[in-house]
């Protein structure tokens, strides 16, 4: 069978299996059908629910404005798939082309898409993590349990980790009049994602809205009462915070353990793939029948020096899924690279925060529009003399412009006449990111070296 014949056969009657029935998995399945794939499609998901949307879980759901049951993702079309939900994949046999499931079954494939995403990093001390009232927030079930607790008027909520999710949870608590303490290992909220200059603005925002913000602090231990309910947290400075709800928001862990021993280039930082979303094996050789998309993928990005990026972004999951699906069923000459510019948004205390590019690569920042004091501004990040990212607080209309600046490697410092000529906007200042080898809550974009065989970057999770 020639390559062309094989492709015709694959498109008509091949077996495609998608592991990970969330946003990336669903959008890939829809794209496969849109592009004419008529073979069998199997969707494997470890949660018992059809694909649902995660961003509302830390925003509208916690505020009681949306029911977790109504967060199902809209369907662009019927995908005519076999759904295996509530059953996790536990292994992969590359030579036999089979996915092993936890119920003992195996599913054969001709092409495989891995979109297993990430899970919330748990509290490291298991006995404390099991206390009643200790939550993480990642899944629909997490959101249901936490929202129920917030409705029951807790005396105080402690949020551990002031990344985007932790900050959104603190904001949701304050909006409902609930006392909240936010403990962050770094010097400010959002510091791992946006740096210290912007972190200082976020810190003011929290304090003005009544959050008891503790920075430069680790939580040493959680304490339960005799009935097994959480009642207090012991901080590294000797302080004790009494709280009846604790939300652990220490970032994410990539779901790759099920691939151990499979021969794929998979590890704690994700699954390495090429710009066309094809997975690498552990020797750095690209596979042609296994593709990766979404939060679990590490892919090289031409705009950022072909560094491997791991992105926990909604838009990236959609874009990467569409590219992976297209490339799975097309000849190599018709394949496309995945070159989506990272973009992220968050809403806290009524302020809309958006970023484009990779802020954590930027070593300098300039406030180019608006002012930090008014909290309506745009900041541009520079790296090696070019614009690498931008962030806006309540000022999104500029971001498309900055996205084009990033895509064209525009020079930094920026010098166009629209730049505000206030003192803070006239010269770049250090963006003040923490040492990346000491992760706090973790940025939503992670630079992770140049190749799956590049073993120099050693990542040790922080123990709070």
KEROLO-860302 format. One record per residue (C-alpha): residue number from 1; residue in three letters; x, y, z. Coordinates in Angstrom, 3 decimals. Last residue first. Layout:
# residues N
<node NUM, "ALA", <X, Y, Z>>
...
# end
This chain:
# residues 464
<node 464, "UNK", <4.895, 24.564, 50.875>>
<node 463, "UNK", <6.991, 21.950, 49.185>>
<node 462, "UNK", <8.006, 23.314, 45.814>>
<node 461, "UNK", <8.148, 20.917, 42.895>>
<node 460, "UNK", <11.649, 20.033, 41.708>>
<node 459, "UNK", <12.357, 20.770, 38.060>>
<node 458, "UNK", <15.761, 19.811, 36.711>>
<node 457, "UNK", <16.548, 21.452, 33.396>>
<node 456, "UNK", <19.684, 19.878, 32.026>>
<node 455, "UNK", <18.063, 16.745, 30.611>>
<node 454, "UNK", <17.656, 17.896, 27.009>>
<node 453, "UNK", <16.540, 14.647, 25.318>>
<node 452, "UNK", <13.019, 15.984, 24.806>>
<node 451, "UNK", <14.576, 19.020, 23.161>>
<node 450, "UNK", <14.987, 22.747, 23.642>>
<node 449, "UNK", <14.333, 23.525, 27.258>>
<node 448, "UNK", <11.138, 23.793, 29.270>>
<node 447, "UNK", <9.668, 27.249, 29.106>>
<node 446, "UNK", <6.491, 27.159, 31.160>>
<node 445, "UNK", <3.449, 29.300, 30.418>>
<node 444, "UNK", <0.679, 29.419, 33.008>>
<node 443, "UNK", <3.238, 30.490, 35.591>>
<node 442, "UNK", <3.823, 28.395, 38.698>>
<node 441, "UNK", <2.213, 28.741, 42.113>>
<node 440, "UNK", <5.588, 29.166, 43.823>>
<node 439, "UNK", <8.309, 27.604, 41.701>>
<node 438, "UNK", <11.864, 27.933, 43.029>>
<node 437, "UNK", <13.914, 26.992, 39.949>>
<node 436, "UNK", <12.155, 29.838, 38.136>>
<node 435, "UNK", <13.951, 32.469, 40.299>>
<node 434, "UNK", <11.251, 35.074, 40.848>>
<node 433, "UNK", <10.350, 37.514, 38.075>>
<node 432, "UNK", <11.235, 41.176, 38.531>>
<node 431, "UNK", <10.177, 42.882, 35.290>>
<node 430, "UNK", <13.317, 45.051, 35.453>>
<node 429, "UNK", <12.415, 48.616, 34.432>>
<node 428, "UNK", <11.936, 49.997, 30.920>>
<node 427, "UNK", <11.890, 53.732, 30.397>>
<node 426, "UNK", <9.355, 56.381, 29.661>>
<node 425, "UNK", <6.180, 54.730, 30.865>>
<node 424, "UNK", <6.569, 55.351, 34.591>>
<node 423, "UNK", <7.320, 59.052, 34.034>>
<node 422, "UNK", <4.158, 59.664, 32.043>>
<node 421, "UNK", <4.753, 59.920, 28.309>>
<node 420, "UNK", <2.079, 57.421, 27.366>>
<node 419, "UNK", <3.185, 55.475, 24.313>>
<node 418, "UNK", <1.109, 56.534, 21.307>>
<node 417, "UNK", <4.193, 57.997, 19.579>>
<node 416, "UNK", <5.809, 54.613, 18.961>>
<node 415, "UNK", <9.059, 53.939, 20.828>>
<node 414, "UNK", <8.918, 50.479, 22.314>>
<node 413, "UNK", <11.999, 49.447, 24.300>>
<node 412, "UNK", <12.040, 46.918, 22.636>>
<node 411, "UNK", <12.077, 46.276, 18.899>>
<node 410, "UNK", <9.233, 44.470, 17.086>>
<node 409, "UNK", <9.677, 40.706, 16.743>>
<node 408, "UNK", <6.964, 40.631, 14.031>>
<node 407, "UNK", <4.715, 38.185, 15.908>>
<node 406, "UNK", <5.298, 40.008, 19.205>>
<node 405, "UNK", <4.386, 43.404, 17.726>>
<node 404, "UNK", <1.341, 41.827, 16.056>>
<node 403, "UNK", <0.204, 40.528, 19.455>>
<node 402, "UNK", <0.838, 43.982, 20.832>>
<node 401, "UNK", <-1.684, 45.537, 18.437>>
<node 400, "UNK", <-4.218, 42.838, 19.222>>
<node 399, "UNK", <-3.662, 43.633, 22.904>>
<node 398, "UNK", <-4.403, 47.337, 22.764>>
<node 397, "UNK", <-8.187, 47.095, 23.133>>
<node 396, "UNK", <-7.753, 45.058, 26.321>>
<node 395, "UNK", <-7.352, 47.933, 28.774>>
<node 394, "UNK", <-8.911, 46.839, 32.063>>
<node 393, "UNK", <-5.474, 45.613, 33.244>>
<node 392, "UNK", <-3.335, 44.668, 30.263>>
<node 391, "UNK", <-0.279, 42.459, 29.833>>
<node 390, "UNK", <2.180, 42.328, 26.957>>
<node 389, "UNK", <4.728, 39.824, 25.693>>
<node 388, "UNK", <8.053, 39.295, 23.861>>
<node 387, "UNK", <8.793, 42.741, 22.433>>
<node 386, "UNK", <12.389, 42.720, 21.194>>
<node 385, "UNK", <15.801, 43.894, 22.420>>
<node 384, "UNK", <16.960, 40.657, 24.051>>
<node 383, "UNK", <13.658, 40.246, 25.937>>
<node 382, "UNK", <11.106, 42.986, 26.465>>
<node 381, "UNK", <7.725, 42.985, 28.184>>
<node 380, "UNK", <5.023, 45.543, 27.334>>
<node 379, "UNK", <2.704, 46.794, 30.088>>
<node 378, "UNK", <-0.776, 48.047, 29.304>>
<node 377, "UNK", <-2.733, 50.111, 31.778>>
<node 376, "UNK", <-5.868, 50.732, 33.774>>
<node 375, "UNK", <-4.949, 50.137, 37.379>>
<node 374, "UNK", <-5.206, 53.877, 38.141>>
<node 373, "UNK", <-1.851, 53.826, 39.943>>
<node 372, "UNK", <-0.288, 51.531, 37.334>>
<node 371, "UNK", <-1.007, 54.065, 34.614>>
<node 370, "UNK", <-2.408, 54.156, 31.106>>
<node 369, "UNK", <-0.515, 52.908, 28.065>>
<node 368, "UNK", <3.135, 51.909, 27.640>>
<node 367, "UNK", <4.110, 50.664, 31.089>>
<node 366, "UNK", <7.516, 49.248, 30.209>>
<node 365, "UNK", <8.776, 45.831, 31.353>>
<node 364, "UNK", <12.186, 44.181, 31.367>>
<node 363, "UNK", <13.470, 40.597, 31.667>>
<node 362, "UNK", <10.661, 39.138, 29.606>>
<node 361, "UNK", <10.590, 35.365, 29.241>>
<node 360, "UNK", <7.961, 35.116, 32.011>>
<node 359, "UNK", <5.650, 37.369, 29.988>>
<node 358, "UNK", <5.307, 34.804, 27.172>>
<node 357, "UNK", <3.040, 36.274, 24.506>>
<node 356, "UNK", <-0.344, 37.818, 25.208>>
<node 355, "UNK", <-1.845, 38.819, 28.561>>
<node 354, "UNK", <-5.243, 39.733, 29.904>>
<node 353, "UNK", <-6.477, 40.979, 33.281>>
<node 352, "UNK", <-10.088, 42.213, 33.612>>
<node 351, "UNK", <-10.638, 43.950, 36.944>>
<node 350, "UNK", <-13.929, 43.397, 38.811>>
<node 349, "UNK", <-12.166, 42.091, 41.912>>
<node 348, "UNK", <-10.395, 39.486, 39.765>>
<node 347, "UNK", <-11.032, 38.365, 36.180>>
<node 346, "UNK", <-8.423, 36.394, 34.311>>
<node 345, "UNK", <-7.301, 36.159, 30.717>>
<node 344, "UNK", <-4.537, 34.376, 28.811>>
<node 343, "UNK", <-2.971, 34.467, 25.391>>
<node 342, "UNK", <-0.094, 32.406, 23.996>>
<node 341, "UNK", <0.598, 33.122, 20.314>>
<node 340, "UNK", <-0.533, 30.094, 18.339>>
<node 339, "UNK", <2.201, 28.607, 16.174>>
<node 338, "UNK", <1.064, 25.011, 15.602>>
<node 337, "UNK", <2.588, 23.986, 12.294>>
<node 336, "UNK", <0.404, 22.795, 9.404>>
<node 335, "UNK", <0.389, 19.584, 7.392>>
<node 334, "UNK", <-0.430, 19.460, 3.694>>
<node 333, "UNK", <2.982, 18.255, 2.491>>
<node 332, "UNK", <3.010, 15.596, 5.230>>
<node 331, "UNK", <-0.187, 14.001, 3.932>>
<node 330, "UNK", <-3.294, 14.677, 5.980>>
<node 329, "UNK", <-5.294, 12.680, 8.535>>
<node 328, "UNK", <-3.310, 13.243, 11.717>>
<node 327, "UNK", <-2.181, 16.724, 10.613>>
<node 326, "UNK", <-5.708, 18.154, 10.688>>
<node 325, "UNK", <-6.447, 16.651, 14.108>>
<node 324, "UNK", <-3.170, 17.952, 15.560>>
<node 323, "UNK", <-3.742, 21.452, 14.144>>
<node 322, "UNK", <-7.305, 21.620, 15.507>>
<node 321, "UNK", <-6.229, 20.304, 18.920>>
<node 320, "UNK", <-3.386, 22.834, 19.055>>
<node 319, "UNK", <-5.741, 25.754, 18.377>>
<node 318, "UNK", <-8.340, 24.656, 20.921>>
<node 317, "UNK", <-5.843, 23.824, 23.674>>
<node 316, "UNK", <-3.949, 27.067, 22.995>>
<node 315, "UNK", <-7.116, 29.114, 23.365>>
<node 314, "UNK", <-7.867, 27.662, 26.801>>
<node 313, "UNK", <-4.348, 28.166, 28.145>>
<node 312, "UNK", <-2.157, 25.960, 30.297>>
<node 311, "UNK", <0.841, 26.172, 27.990>>
<node 310, "UNK", <3.990, 24.052, 27.952>>
<node 309, "UNK", <6.581, 25.664, 25.710>>
<node 308, "UNK", <9.629, 24.064, 24.139>>
<node 307, "UNK", <12.066, 26.704, 22.966>>
<node 306, "UNK", <12.057, 27.189, 19.223>>
<node 305, "UNK", <13.517, 30.690, 19.691>>
<node 304, "UNK", <10.276, 32.089, 21.050>>
<node 303, "UNK", <8.428, 32.949, 17.868>>
<node 302, "UNK", <9.227, 29.522, 16.357>>
<node 301, "UNK", <7.579, 27.654, 19.244>>
<node 300, "UNK", <8.680, 24.126, 20.160>>
<node 299, "UNK", <5.967, 21.985, 21.768>>
<node 298, "UNK", <5.388, 20.571, 25.220>>
<node 297, "UNK", <1.888, 19.048, 25.374>>
<node 296, "UNK", <-0.097, 18.141, 28.513>>
<node 295, "UNK", <-2.079, 21.407, 28.544>>
<node 294, "UNK", <-3.552, 20.859, 25.093>>
<node 293, "UNK", <-2.578, 18.590, 22.229>>
<node 292, "UNK", <-0.414, 15.530, 21.478>>
<node 291, "UNK", <-0.156, 13.259, 18.443>>
<node 290, "UNK", <0.777, 9.608, 18.034>>
<node 289, "UNK", <0.865, 7.894, 14.624>>
<node 288, "UNK", <3.946, 9.427, 13.059>>
<node 287, "UNK", <6.388, 9.231, 15.940>>
<node 286, "UNK", <9.270, 11.729, 16.176>>
<node 285, "UNK", <12.644, 10.545, 17.387>>
<node 284, "UNK", <13.959, 12.315, 20.514>>
<node 283, "UNK", <15.189, 9.093, 22.115>>
<node 282, "UNK", <12.296, 9.128, 24.600>>
<node 281, "UNK", <9.774, 9.070, 21.750>>
<node 280, "UNK", <8.586, 12.336, 20.318>>
<node 279, "UNK", <4.884, 13.059, 19.852>>
<node 278, "UNK", <3.567, 14.634, 16.647>>
<node 277, "UNK", <1.967, 18.046, 17.275>>
<node 276, "UNK", <3.074, 19.599, 13.948>>
<node 275, "UNK", <5.579, 21.841, 15.741>>
<node 274, "UNK", <7.154, 18.699, 17.201>>
<node 273, "UNK", <6.016, 16.970, 20.392>>
<node 272, "UNK", <7.319, 16.527, 23.915>>
<node 271, "UNK", <4.839, 15.122, 26.426>>
<node 270, "UNK", <4.548, 17.074, 29.665>>
<node 269, "UNK", <6.864, 18.660, 32.210>>
<node 268, "UNK", <6.610, 15.750, 34.658>>
<node 267, "UNK", <7.634, 13.299, 31.946>>
<node 266, "UNK", <6.790, 12.007, 28.488>>
<node 265, "UNK", <9.115, 11.348, 25.559>>
<node 264, "UNK", <7.221, 8.159, 24.657>>
<node 263, "UNK", <8.826, 4.753, 25.301>>
<node 262, "UNK", <5.787, 3.320, 27.110>>
<node 261, "UNK", <7.666, 2.792, 30.389>>
<node 260, "UNK", <5.754, 5.555, 32.132>>
<node 259, "UNK", <2.854, 6.679, 29.905>>
<node 258, "UNK", <0.219, 6.463, 32.675>>
<node 257, "UNK", <2.311, 8.969, 34.649>>
<node 256, "UNK", <1.732, 11.682, 32.028>>
<node 255, "UNK", <-1.089, 13.775, 33.487>>
<node 254, "UNK", <0.747, 17.059, 33.939>>
<node 253, "UNK", <0.753, 18.421, 37.490>>
<node 252, "UNK", <-0.813, 21.807, 38.107>>
<node 251, "UNK", <-0.452, 24.899, 40.232>>
<node 250, "UNK", <-0.263, 25.276, 43.990>>
<node 249, "UNK", <-3.851, 26.309, 44.666>>
<node 248, "UNK", <-4.771, 24.437, 47.849>>
<node 247, "UNK", <-8.110, 25.779, 49.067>>
<node 246, "UNK", <-8.621, 25.649, 52.836>>
<node 245, "UNK", <-12.067, 25.966, 54.443>>
<node 244, "UNK", <-12.623, 26.144, 58.214>>
<node 243, "UNK", <-9.837, 28.631, 58.796>>
<node 242, "UNK", <-7.848, 29.752, 61.841>>
<node 241, "UNK", <-4.530, 31.221, 60.750>>
<node 240, "UNK", <-1.546, 30.489, 63.006>>
<node 239, "UNK", <1.592, 32.620, 62.777>>
<node 238, "UNK", <5.028, 31.098, 63.333>>
<node 237, "UNK", <6.644, 32.738, 60.288>>
<node 236, "UNK", <6.371, 29.484, 58.299>>
<node 235, "UNK", <2.613, 29.420, 58.718>>
<node 234, "UNK", <0.510, 26.966, 60.748>>
<node 233, "UNK", <-2.962, 26.476, 59.317>>
<node 232, "UNK", <-6.146, 26.047, 61.304>>
<node 231, "UNK", <-9.490, 24.254, 61.629>>
<node 230, "UNK", <-9.662, 21.436, 59.078>>
<node 229, "UNK", <-12.315, 18.871, 59.946>>
<node 228, "UNK", <-11.270, 15.405, 61.125>>
<node 227, "UNK", <-13.729, 15.152, 64.031>>
<node 226, "UNK", <-10.933, 15.698, 66.589>>
<node 225, "UNK", <-10.101, 19.065, 64.932>>
<node 224, "UNK", <-7.665, 19.329, 62.050>>
<node 223, "UNK", <-4.383, 21.205, 61.632>>
<node 222, "UNK", <-2.723, 22.141, 58.361>>
<node 221, "UNK", <1.064, 22.420, 58.333>>
<node 220, "UNK", <4.001, 24.562, 57.224>>
<node 219, "UNK", <2.145, 27.021, 55.006>>
<node 218, "UNK", <4.798, 29.086, 53.329>>
<node 217, "UNK", <5.127, 32.855, 53.453>>
<node 216, "UNK", <6.894, 35.486, 51.354>>
<node 215, "UNK", <3.466, 37.060, 50.982>>
<node 214, "UNK", <0.492, 37.110, 53.340>>
<node 213, "UNK", <-2.641, 38.794, 51.975>>
<node 212, "UNK", <-5.622, 39.229, 54.319>>
<node 211, "UNK", <-8.034, 40.094, 51.488>>
<node 210, "UNK", <-10.157, 43.167, 52.177>>
<node 209, "UNK", <-10.708, 44.468, 48.669>>
<node 208, "UNK", <-8.025, 47.103, 49.043>>
<node 207, "UNK", <-5.592, 44.378, 50.112>>
<node 206, "UNK", <-6.237, 42.235, 47.034>>
<node 205, "UNK", <-5.926, 45.136, 44.578>>
<node 204, "UNK", <-2.765, 46.370, 46.272>>
<node 203, "UNK", <-1.211, 42.898, 45.850>>
<node 202, "UNK", <-2.214, 42.794, 42.168>>
<node 201, "UNK", <-0.415, 46.111, 41.574>>
<node 200, "UNK", <2.716, 44.755, 43.299>>
<node 199, "UNK", <2.501, 41.607, 41.176>>
<node 198, "UNK", <2.600, 43.748, 38.033>>
<node 197, "UNK", <6.087, 45.022, 38.911>>
<node 196, "UNK", <6.999, 41.674, 40.510>>
<node 195, "UNK", <6.568, 39.432, 37.484>>
<node 194, "UNK", <3.557, 38.372, 35.374>>
<node 193, "UNK", <3.188, 34.587, 35.749>>
<node 192, "UNK", <5.394, 33.785, 38.741>>
<node 191, "UNK", <4.505, 37.081, 40.454>>
<node 190, "UNK", <0.750, 36.526, 40.113>>
<node 189, "UNK", <0.274, 37.525, 43.788>>
<node 188, "UNK", <3.315, 39.084, 45.453>>
<node 187, "UNK", <6.758, 38.312, 46.931>>
<node 186, "UNK", <6.574, 34.575, 46.336>>
<node 185, "UNK", <5.455, 31.906, 48.827>>
<node 184, "UNK", <1.874, 33.109, 48.767>>
<node 183, "UNK", <-0.771, 32.853, 51.496>>
<node 182, "UNK", <-4.213, 34.349, 50.831>>
<node 181, "UNK", <-6.464, 34.829, 53.863>>
<node 180, "UNK", <-10.194, 35.184, 53.233>>
<node 179, "UNK", <-13.191, 36.514, 55.163>>
<node 178, "UNK", <-16.382, 35.830, 53.155>>
<node 177, "UNK", <-18.400, 38.826, 51.939>>
<node 176, "UNK", <-19.601, 37.085, 48.786>>
<node 175, "UNK", <-17.449, 39.259, 46.510>>
<node 174, "UNK", <-14.622, 38.658, 48.970>>
<node 173, "UNK", <-14.823, 34.891, 48.473>>
<node 172, "UNK", <-14.968, 35.172, 44.659>>
<node 171, "UNK", <-11.858, 37.417, 44.717>>
<node 170, "UNK", <-9.931, 34.942, 46.878>>
<node 169, "UNK", <-10.921, 32.169, 44.421>>
<node 168, "UNK", <-9.780, 34.302, 41.469>>
<node 167, "UNK", <-6.431, 34.945, 43.186>>
<node 166, "UNK", <-5.902, 31.228, 43.812>>
<node 165, "UNK", <-6.765, 30.433, 40.187>>
<node 164, "UNK", <-4.461, 33.096, 38.746>>
<node 163, "UNK", <-1.519, 32.351, 41.033>>
<node 162, "UNK", <-1.713, 33.318, 44.693>>
<node 161, "UNK", <-0.947, 29.984, 46.377>>
<node 160, "UNK", <-2.635, 28.630, 49.528>>
<node 159, "UNK", <-6.159, 30.032, 49.920>>
<node 158, "UNK", <-7.447, 30.153, 53.499>>
<node 157, "UNK", <-11.199, 30.656, 53.909>>
<node 156, "UNK", <-12.580, 32.142, 57.098>>
<node 155, "UNK", <-15.784, 31.861, 59.136>>
<node 154, "UNK", <-17.437, 29.669, 56.477>>
<node 153, "UNK", <-20.850, 30.832, 55.264>>
<node 152, "UNK", <-22.512, 27.570, 54.074>>
<node 151, "UNK", <-22.571, 28.901, 50.493>>
<node 150, "UNK", <-18.761, 28.762, 50.445>>
<node 149, "UNK", <-18.873, 25.075, 51.375>>
<node 148, "UNK", <-21.377, 24.243, 48.586>>
<node 147, "UNK", <-19.202, 26.160, 46.092>>
<node 146, "UNK", <-16.178, 24.102, 47.169>>
<node 145, "UNK", <-17.897, 20.739, 46.726>>
<node 144, "UNK", <-19.423, 21.581, 43.329>>
<node 143, "UNK", <-16.166, 23.131, 42.102>>
<node 142, "UNK", <-14.091, 20.055, 43.012>>
<node 141, "UNK", <-16.686, 17.825, 41.312>>
<node 140, "UNK", <-16.397, 19.915, 38.130>>
<node 139, "UNK", <-12.666, 19.456, 38.150>>
<node 138, "UNK", <-9.688, 21.701, 38.880>>
<node 137, "UNK", <-10.044, 23.343, 42.273>>
<node 136, "UNK", <-8.233, 21.796, 45.246>>
<node 135, "UNK", <-10.014, 21.465, 48.547>>
<node 134, "UNK", <-9.444, 20.999, 52.298>>
<node 133, "UNK", <-12.715, 21.263, 54.264>>
<node 132, "UNK", <-12.686, 17.716, 55.694>>
<node 131, "UNK", <-9.077, 16.706, 56.215>>
<node 130, "UNK", <-7.680, 14.365, 53.537>>
<node 129, "UNK", <-4.958, 16.819, 52.434>>
<node 128, "UNK", <-3.653, 16.850, 56.014>>
<node 127, "UNK", <-3.186, 13.055, 56.027>>
<node 126, "UNK", <-1.599, 13.244, 52.563>>
<node 125, "UNK", <1.013, 15.872, 53.262>>
<node 124, "UNK", <1.870, 17.263, 49.799>>
<node 123, "UNK", <-1.363, 19.262, 49.304>>
<node 122, "UNK", <-2.407, 18.219, 45.813>>
<node 121, "UNK", <-1.181, 19.607, 42.494>>
<node 120, "UNK", <-4.335, 20.163, 40.478>>
<node 119, "UNK", <-4.561, 17.956, 37.411>>
<node 118, "UNK", <-3.201, 18.485, 33.925>>
<node 117, "UNK", <-4.228, 17.688, 30.371>>
<node 116, "UNK", <-4.824, 14.156, 29.082>>
<node 115, "UNK", <-4.920, 15.228, 25.428>>
<node 114, "UNK", <-3.112, 12.318, 23.783>>
<node 113, "UNK", <-4.235, 11.772, 20.200>>
<node 112, "UNK", <-3.740, 8.274, 18.774>>
<node 111, "UNK", <-3.761, 7.124, 15.171>>
<node 110, "UNK", <-4.261, 3.544, 13.992>>
<node 109, "UNK", <-5.740, 2.555, 17.341>>
<node 108, "UNK", <-6.550, -0.474, 19.472>>
<node 107, "UNK", <-8.384, -0.161, 22.803>>
<node 106, "UNK", <-7.509, -2.427, 25.709>>
<node 105, "UNK", <-9.753, -3.468, 28.596>>
<node 104, "UNK", <-8.556, -4.157, 32.143>>
<node 103, "UNK", <-10.892, -1.675, 33.840>>
<node 102, "UNK", <-7.951, 0.737, 34.274>>
<node 101, "UNK", <-7.551, 1.053, 30.519>>
<node 100, "UNK", <-4.667, 0.010, 28.267>>
<node 99, "UNK", <-4.187, 1.894, 24.998>>
<node 98, "UNK", <-3.006, -0.272, 22.112>>
<node 97, "UNK", <-0.815, 0.248, 19.091>>
<node 96, "UNK", <0.870, -3.192, 19.395>>
<node 95, "UNK", <4.328, -1.617, 19.104>>
<node 94, "UNK", <3.521, 1.500, 21.116>>
<node 93, "UNK", <1.808, -0.259, 24.030>>
<node 92, "UNK", <0.300, 2.497, 26.185>>
<node 91, "UNK", <-0.763, 2.321, 29.818>>
<node 90, "UNK", <-3.274, 3.257, 32.489>>
<node 89, "UNK", <-5.979, 5.133, 30.579>>
<node 88, "UNK", <-8.686, 6.208, 33.005>>
<node 87, "UNK", <-12.322, 5.094, 32.979>>
<node 86, "UNK", <-15.136, 7.455, 33.949>>
<node 85, "UNK", <-16.092, 7.935, 30.316>>
<node 84, "UNK", <-15.570, 5.581, 27.370>>
<node 83, "UNK", <-17.462, 7.409, 24.626>>
<node 82, "UNK", <-17.783, 5.851, 21.155>>
<node 81, "UNK", <-17.885, 8.734, 18.730>>
<node 80, "UNK", <-20.376, 10.115, 16.221>>
<node 79, "UNK", <-18.849, 13.616, 16.367>>
<node 78, "UNK", <-22.088, 15.587, 16.216>>
<node 77, "UNK", <-21.255, 19.202, 15.407>>
<node 76, "UNK", <-20.008, 22.441, 16.955>>
<node 75, "UNK", <-20.833, 21.130, 20.403>>
<node 74, "UNK", <-21.053, 23.596, 23.249>>
<node 73, "UNK", <-18.859, 22.667, 26.217>>
<node 72, "UNK", <-20.734, 21.561, 29.301>>
<node 71, "UNK", <-20.572, 24.231, 32.041>>
<node 70, "UNK", <-24.255, 23.934, 32.841>>
<node 69, "UNK", <-23.882, 21.142, 35.389>>
<node 68, "UNK", <-21.415, 23.302, 37.338>>
<node 67, "UNK", <-24.294, 25.756, 37.848>>
<node 66, "UNK", <-23.515, 29.348, 37.009>>
<node 65, "UNK", <-23.819, 32.557, 39.043>>
<node 64, "UNK", <-23.168, 30.887, 42.414>>
<node 63, "UNK", <-20.039, 32.999, 42.789>>
<node 62, "UNK", <-17.916, 29.850, 42.811>>
<node 61, "UNK", <-19.506, 28.782, 39.503>>
<node 60, "UNK", <-18.947, 32.162, 37.817>>
<node 59, "UNK", <-15.175, 32.416, 38.353>>
<node 58, "UNK", <-13.069, 29.456, 39.508>>
<node 57, "UNK", <-15.268, 26.901, 37.712>>
<node 56, "UNK", <-15.990, 29.254, 34.784>>
<node 55, "UNK", <-12.482, 28.560, 33.357>>
<node 54, "UNK", <-13.006, 24.749, 33.201>>
<node 53, "UNK", <-15.468, 24.118, 30.350>>
<node 52, "UNK", <-17.066, 20.707, 30.085>>
<node 51, "UNK", <-16.497, 17.567, 28.006>>
<node 50, "UNK", <-18.963, 14.755, 28.857>>
<node 49, "UNK", <-18.810, 13.741, 32.483>>
<node 48, "UNK", <-17.697, 10.536, 34.259>>
<node 47, "UNK", <-14.111, 11.774, 34.589>>
<node 46, "UNK", <-11.234, 9.571, 33.400>>
<node 45, "UNK", <-12.002, 10.204, 29.736>>
<node 44, "UNK", <-11.536, 8.035, 26.625>>
<node 43, "UNK", <-13.097, 9.148, 23.321>>
<node 42, "UNK", <-13.163, 6.564, 20.514>>
<node 41, "UNK", <-13.561, 7.531, 16.847>>
<node 40, "UNK", <-14.173, 5.014, 14.098>>
<node 39, "UNK", <-13.553, 5.973, 10.476>>
<node 38, "UNK", <-15.311, 8.750, 8.541>>
<node 37, "UNK", <-12.646, 11.498, 8.671>>
<node 36, "UNK", <-13.801, 14.259, 6.324>>
<node 35, "UNK", <-12.205, 17.448, 7.615>>
<node 34, "UNK", <-15.223, 18.373, 9.726>>
<node 33, "UNK", <-15.156, 14.914, 11.341>>
<node 32, "UNK", <-11.507, 15.270, 12.367>>
<node 31, "UNK", <-12.125, 18.872, 13.484>>
<node 30, "UNK", <-14.958, 17.816, 15.803>>
<node 29, "UNK", <-12.771, 15.120, 17.378>>
<node 28, "UNK", <-9.904, 17.576, 17.850>>
<node 27, "UNK", <-12.255, 20.118, 19.486>>
<node 26, "UNK", <-13.537, 17.426, 21.876>>
<node 25, "UNK", <-10.096, 16.178, 22.900>>
<node 24, "UNK", <-8.707, 19.686, 23.387>>
<node 23, "UNK", <-11.645, 20.784, 25.593>>
<node 22, "UNK", <-12.007, 17.602, 27.664>>
<node 21, "UNK", <-12.285, 13.909, 26.882>>
<node 20, "UNK", <-8.629, 12.978, 27.322>>
<node 19, "UNK", <-7.320, 9.978, 25.392>>
<node 18, "UNK", <-8.452, 10.285, 21.767>>
<node 17, "UNK", <-8.491, 7.083, 19.701>>
<node 16, "UNK", <-8.607, 7.110, 15.918>>
<node 15, "UNK", <-9.421, 3.881, 14.078>>
<node 14, "UNK", <-9.070, 4.014, 10.295>>
<node 13, "UNK", <-12.006, 3.453, 7.941>>
<node 12, "UNK", <-12.219, 6.267, 5.412>>
<node 11, "UNK", <-9.487, 8.686, 6.494>>
<node 10, "UNK", <-7.070, 5.859, 7.225>>
<node 9, "UNK", <-7.813, 4.076, 3.949>>
<node 8, "UNK", <-7.218, 7.254, 1.928>>
<node 7, "UNK", <-4.037, 7.873, 3.933>>
<node 6, "UNK", <-2.807, 4.332, 3.337>>
<node 5, "UNK", <-3.448, 4.660, -0.382>>
<node 4, "UNK", <-1.408, 7.872, -0.463>>
<node 3, "UNK", <1.465, 6.264, 1.461>>
<node 2, "UNK", <1.454, 3.364, -0.974>>
<node 1, "UNK", <0.000, 0.000, 0.000>>
# end
